[in-house]
Amino acid sequence: MTTAVTEFTVAAPAQGAFEDNFTAGMRTTLNDVPGLRNARLLRPRKGSHGYLAVLDFEDDAAFTAYTSAEAFRAAHADPTHSLADDNRVTVFEAVTQV
């Protein structure tokens, strides 16, 4: 499994709009992505402005195909990203799964 994690820093006044818009964007752009197992937007519980968008793919080939697909371009053209002050992407490979 390959997991892509994007961390977004969002100022407190923009958090509600960010959550609403990002969630709507995920629902419209990720529904039919081949090899996508799961997609989540995680909200920090306390004292942080860092959101995590976590996408789990069956394997690296599915992730790589997604990054060149129309769904990827549509998701990243979404103006929701402008509500974030910063973002960083990290891609992980599963070592152990229980």
N, C-alpha and C positions, 0 to 999 in steps of 0.2 A: 504494500500500500504506500502511496505517496501522498503527503499532506502538505498543502500550501497554507501558510498562516500570514495574514496581513495584519499588522498592528497599526491602528489609526489613533492619533492623538486628536481629541475633539474638545474644544473649550466648553465649559458647562452650559453657556447660553445656547449652544448649537446642538446639544446632545439629543434632545427630543426630535428635532427635524432630521438629524443624521440617522437615528434609529428608524424612523418611519420611512424615509426615502431609501435607505440602504436595504431594508427588509423588502420593500416593494420591488426594488431593482433585482434582488436575488430571486424573487418569485417569478419575475418575467424573463430573466436571462438564463437561469440555471435549470429549468424544468427538464429539458431534454438533452442534457450534455452527456454523451456516451462515456461510460466509465466513472461518472461522478457518483460516489456512494452516499455522501452526506455533505451538507453545507450549513454552517451555523454562524450567527453573529453573536459574540459573547460580550456582555456588558460588565464592566468592573463593578464589584460589589461596594467598595468604599474607597474614598480618597484618591482615586486615580481617574485620569481622563483617557486611558488607553483601552480601546475596543479591539477585539480580535475577530477577524473573519477567517473561519477555518473551513477549508475544502478538502475532503478526503476522496482520493481517486483510487481506482483498482490497482493501478500501476503507473510507472513513469511514462509509458507510452500514452496512456489516457490523459495524463496531465499535459504532456507536450502537445498532443492533438488539440486540447482545449485552448492552449495559449496561442494557437494560430487559427482558431475558429471564430465565426461571426459572434457567437455568444460571448466570447472573451472581449472582443472589440466593443460590443454593445454595453457590457458591464462596466468597462473602463472609460466609456464616453459619458457615463452617467454624471450629471452635475453634483450628485451627492458627495463625490470625492472633494469638491471644493469646500465643503463644510468642515473637513478635517484640516488641522494645522500641519500635519505631517503624516507620513505612512512609511512602513518598511515591510518588505516581503521576505519571508524565510521559507524554504522548501525542505521538508523532512522526509526521510525514508523510514518506514516502520522496522524496528528491530525485533520487537516482541509485541504480541497482541494476545490478550486473555479474553 
